[in-house]
Each structure stands twice: as C-alpha cells, then as structure tokens.
C-alpha cells in the first residue's frame, strides 16, 4: 500500500509539472531561461508519467486478481459457500488520483463503490471504499451478469443521467436515477434518428497552414471560417477549397477572440454606424493590445478601432440591444454603442479574467477564470444581472468543485461549460441545477472549448498524460453521446466550431497548435489531396496505444450483427474498445 501511495504522489507531481508547462506554452511574450528549460523537459516528464501509469495499472490488475483469489479460496478450501451466496462484502483503501472529478467513482468492474470523503485538491486523498463482488453466473463467457453490466455502464465516463428523472426535492442527496433498459430497434427506425449519420461515419481531416503561433479562437458560418491567433493576425478561410482567402493585420498583440457576423447582422451594424453597406461580412475581434476592432471581410479594412484600457479576452455582438460587448482579463464587462463608439456601461463582473461571453436571445452569458457564471439582460443599454452561480447544486447530490471555466456554450437555457475536470457541466440556470456529461476517459483531462450548432454539441478534450486531444460529439437535444474524433496527432484544442457546408457535407474545425478541418462527407468534391481518412470511434482512451488485433476483432464483431436489427447502444465489445480512430 505504501508503494501505491508513493506512486500516486509521483503521478500527482508529474501532472503538476505538465500543467505548469502547458501554462508556459500559452503564455504571451518572451520566456525566461528557466521557463524555457522547463518546457524542454516536457517529453521526458510525459514519458516518465506514462511509465508510472502503466505500472500502476498493472498493480491494480494484480490487486484485483489477488482479491478475487482470496475470496474464492476461503479458509475451508471450499467454494460452496461462495457459490451459494451472491455477494461477499469487503473493505479496501484506495488512493484517489489528482484533481479527480466531483463525486469520484472508482471504475473497477468487481467493485460497487461508495465515496466516504470529498476530494482534497491540496494533497493525495485517502478515502475508504466499500464494495461487493458478485459471483458471475456459470456458462457466462464474459463473467458479468446483466446487472453488473448495467452498473459498469452507469459508471462509464460518457454516461449521461437523464435530467427529467431528477426531482428538485432530492437534489442534495440520493443516488442518480437509472436509465431504462433500451430495446433493440429496427434498422429503418435507427436510420431516421439524428445520430444515425455519426456512428461509424467517415471523416477527412486536413490541416490548414498559415498562422505561425497558437490559434486562440475561431468562428464559422457556411463555407467561411475566421481565425484569431497569438501571432497578432486574423485570417479568413474558404472551407470548400480549404484555402486562405485573406489575412488581417492591425492588432499589435495576441488576438484572443473573433466573431463573424451574419450578412443580416452586418447590414444592421452598418446602418447603425451610418457607414456604407459592405459587400462582405463584418468581423469583430478583441486583443491583448486593449483594442477591439471591426473589419470588412471583403476589403480587409478596419472600420472601427476602439481602445478599452484593458486587455480584451472576449467580444460579442448583441443584435437586439445593438451594442458590442467586451470582456477583459481583469473581469470587466463593457457595453459599447454602435453609433457613437463610446462605452455605455462598464461593470466589474468577476475577480478573474472573463473566459466566455455568449449572446442567446435577450440574454448575455458570461463566465470567468475564477469559476463563476452570470446571466444578464440588457434593458435601456444597461446590464441587469438575473442569475449568479453562487448557489448552484448538482442533480446527483455530489459536490461541485470551483474550477476556472475555460469554455462555454448555451443551448435552450442550458449553459454547458468546461474546466480542468473530466466532465462537461450542464447548468440549467433557471433552476440552478447542474448535471454532468462525461468528456474524458482518463483520470485527468481538460475541456477548453464547446460549441452547439446544427443539432450537435461538440466538446474538445485534452489528455494531459499523453498530450493528445480529441473531440466528443453529442446530440444537442437529449445530450446523447454519438462518437469521438481523433487522428492521434492533434495537440491541445483551444477552440472548436462547426458548420454545414451542404446537404452532404459537414465540417468541424479545431484550433490550437494546429488548425484542422474534419469534414464528414460522401461527396468527392470535398475530399482534398493529402486529407487523412478516419472513422469515428466510441469511448477513446489515449493513455494506451491501440493494438491492431483489437481493432480488427472489434470491426469483425461490429459487422457480425443481424441486418434486421441494430442495437441502440454500442455492444459490450465496442464499449471496451480502447482504440482511438482506425486510420483507413
């Protein structure tokens, strides 16, 4: 037990170093020599961490095997008592990994665990775990009863608890509701579902080159993409041809936020500002140089440049109030009149940097690096706060850790936000209730960006242990997990957006160290030379390398099903698939 505790402490230490390196790599400006030395050791630290994780996994498997052996061979040397009784209780002690999610649950098939203490982020937390082992029925090759398989699925990192089953009177305790058993559906019924086009679908991945530093933000509409970068430029791209159309230079520091206005909103802004209507669209950007700028996409000219006295982290346009909104690194929200270009109202909304600003209907949603969310209505050119996330509660009764919010998106009065925990949080702000959507299949992960559009909810996921990122896809209605995307070469994703190119083509754009277009299509006109062809996958794990035999056996099992019916949920074999995406 002492060796396992020591390994947990070492893993915690290495992950802390990797987090510091990630912070340094995103830091703007010149780095000190000692900081550059730390960054140069990233590969060495990550290799050491992966070795420790592999050793810890082997130790856990040995521990489980010895526990099963001790229980099977009782003191009388007979298995009669064990076979006659379905459950045998025992106690174990588990050292929790660093920064585990609220309501942490140990994912061991032979354990049904219950947390006795909350996680302490200041050190490795030792918690008492009580469990039971069920004797597998005879003749069952998997060794799992239907009840146990349901329990494993309940603990799956991608499992979603249905919100409609939660009653407000039971939000402070009790166990989450169980999902109903889902019957098989016919193939024709399956094809009519919104997720039918995503499972086992083919994507063509192309990297767009042009920026020479981190890409911090993206926005897209139709076939047009705009990107902002730490290299001080904004670029506009054609997603049909996957080519750069124009580069906008004018900021003197990192561009942190960019918004592509629709043609309708662009015309509305031009009329309010009393400037000639542009042939193209308007682009709004905000930068660390304390300016936000309005650009004409067709000419590349700056139509307005406004100094804000604070580094700008987020920008937005409110079409109803006809104002621009900016968020600063000092936690300030500010409203700007279109006609005069002057500040209408400035308020100190947060103690930390504004990490997100979204406009949905009449409301303005803002998040911060100190973990808070606020919702405002704009009346008479003034912010009126109608919600603060001081007293939000989890639907399953678990504690909600206050972590800095990195990404946020809004859909139907639900605020989806990501942080340094393994789950995406979904806040129904009118009731103050939060439910969780699994976003990582590892012990520790980072969610930097989310977006909701065209019926799907996208969330980026970054595995700190391996330095690889992937994209999780859910349906926006019902939050059903559909698939995950990765090419096993993508670094951390800081921004994600999507757009429908045509009836037979859909594109997802991921940006960070690389700028990539993931095109889901059956039309050859969107397939560009050099594009990588990949298949979507289920439940990717990035802390292991996929074995070719595992991929082949999984594909064979998936093709062996009856043509008359398709399972509504992935099979048990597919759920255990540890491959990322098979490169076809």
WOGIGI-V870874 format. One line per field, one symbol per residue. psi: psi as a letter, one per 40 degrees, with the letter a starting at -180 (. if undefined). burial: I if it has 9 or more other ideal C-beta (glycine too) atoms within 8 Angstrom, else O. A space follows every 10 residues. Layout:
# WOGIGI-V870874
psi: ???
burial: ???
This chain:
# WOGIGI-V870874
psi: dddddddddd dddddddddd dddddehiii iiddddddde eddddddddd dddddddddd dddddddddd ddgidefied ddddhdhhii hihhhiiifi iifhhhghde ihihhdiihh eeihhhihhh iihhhiiieh deehiddddd ddddehdeih hhdeehhdef eeaiiiiiii hhiiiidddd eeidededhf ihihhihhhd ifahhdiiii hbehhiiiie eeihihihed efihdihhhd ieahhdiihh iidddddddd ddefiihida iihhiiieee iiihihddde ihdhhhheei hhdiiihhdd efiihiiiee ehhihhhddd eihdihigdi daiheihihh beihhiiiee eihihiihhf fihhhehifd fiiideeiih ihihhdiiih hfehhhiiaf ieihhhhgdd eeihiihhei fidhihhdii ihifeihhhi hhhddeeiii hhhihdhefh hdiihieeeh ahhdiiiiih dadfhhhhhi ibdihihhhh ieheeehihe hhhiiiihgi heeihihddd ddddddddee iiedihhdii iddddeheic hhh.
burial: OOOIIOIIII IIOIIIIIII IIOIOOOOOO OOOOIIOIIO IIOOIIOIII OIIOIIOOII OOOIOOIIOO IOOIOOOOOO IIOOOOOOOI OOIOIIIIOI IIIIOOOIOO IOIOIOOOIO OOOIIIIOII IIIIOIOOOI OOOIIOOIII IIIIOIIIII IOIOOIOOOI IOOOOIOOOO OOOOIIIOOI OOOOIIOIOO IIIIIIOIOO IOOIIIIIII OOOIIIIIII OIIIIIIIIO OIOIOOIIOO IOIIIIIIII IOOOIIIIII OIIOOOOIOI IIIIIIIIOI IIIIIIIOOI OOIOIIOIOI IIIIIIIIOO OIIIIIIIIO IIIIIIIIOO IOOIIOOOII OOIIIIIIIO OOIIIIIIII IIIIIIIIOO IIIOOOIOIO OIIIIIIOOI IOOIIIIIII IOOIIIIIII IIIIIIIIIO OIIIIIIIII IIOIIIIIII IIIOOIIIII IIIIIIIIII IIIIIIOOIO IIIIIIIIOI IIIIIIIIII IOOOIIIIII IIOIIIIIII IOIOOIIOOO IIIIIIIIII IIIOOIOOOI IOIIIOIIOO IOOOIIOOOO IOIIIOIOII IIOO
